[in-house]
Amino acid sequence: MAETPDTAVPQFDAEALKARKRRNLWLGLALAAFVVLVMITTVIRLHTGTGVSERM
């Protein structure tokens, strides 16, 4: 099967690649911060017993 021009990978200039890398870095940091926030909240709730007795 021959490749059509519609499926070609677009070429980006250096500025666009730098912007994409910076945006991906911030998205990764935001995701990591959210995971840490959920983990801390879970640990605090388990430690204090908040919400555990109502479910058992």
C-alpha positions as CSV (number, residue, x, y, z in Angstrom):
1,M,0.0,0.0,0.0
2,A,1.4,3.4,-1.0
3,E,1.7,6.1,1.5
4,T,-0.5,9.2,0.7
5,P,0.7,12.7,1.4
6,D,-2.2,13.1,3.9
7,T,-0.5,10.8,6.4
8,A,2.8,12.5,6.3
9,V,4.3,13.7,9.6
10,P,4.3,17.5,9.8
11,Q,7.6,19.1,10.4
12,F,7.8,21.7,13.1
13,D,10.3,24.5,13.5
14,A,12.6,24.8,16.5
15,E,10.3,27.3,18.2
16,A,7.3,25.1,18.0
17,L,9.2,22.1,19.3
18,K,10.5,24.2,22.2
19,A,6.9,25.4,23.0
20,R,5.6,21.8,22.9
21,K,8.4,20.6,25.2
22,R,7.7,23.4,27.7
23,R,3.9,22.7,27.6
24,N,4.5,19.0,28.1
25,L,6.8,19.7,31.0
26,W,4.2,21.8,32.8
27,L,1.5,19.2,32.1
28,G,3.7,16.5,33.6
29,L,4.4,18.6,36.7
30,A,0.7,19.4,37.1
31,L,-0.2,15.7,36.8
32,A,2.6,14.8,39.4
33,A,1.3,17.5,41.8
34,F,-2.3,16.1,41.5
35,V,-1.0,12.5,42.2
36,V,0.9,13.8,45.3
37,L,-2.2,15.7,46.5
38,V,-4.4,12.6,46.2
39,M,-1.8,10.5,47.9
40,I,-1.4,13.0,50.8
41,T,-5.2,13.3,51.2
42,T,-5.6,9.5,51.2
43,V,-2.8,9.0,53.8
44,I,-4.3,11.7,56.1
45,R,-7.8,10.2,55.8
46,L,-6.5,6.7,56.5
47,H,-4.4,7.9,59.5
48,T,-7.3,9.9,61.1
49,G,-10.0,7.3,60.2
50,T,-12.1,9.9,58.4
51,G,-14.8,8.2,56.4
52,V,-13.6,4.6,57.2
53,S,-16.2,3.7,59.9
54,E,-19.2,4.8,57.8
55,R,-18.4,2.3,55.1
56,M,-17.8,-0.7,57.3
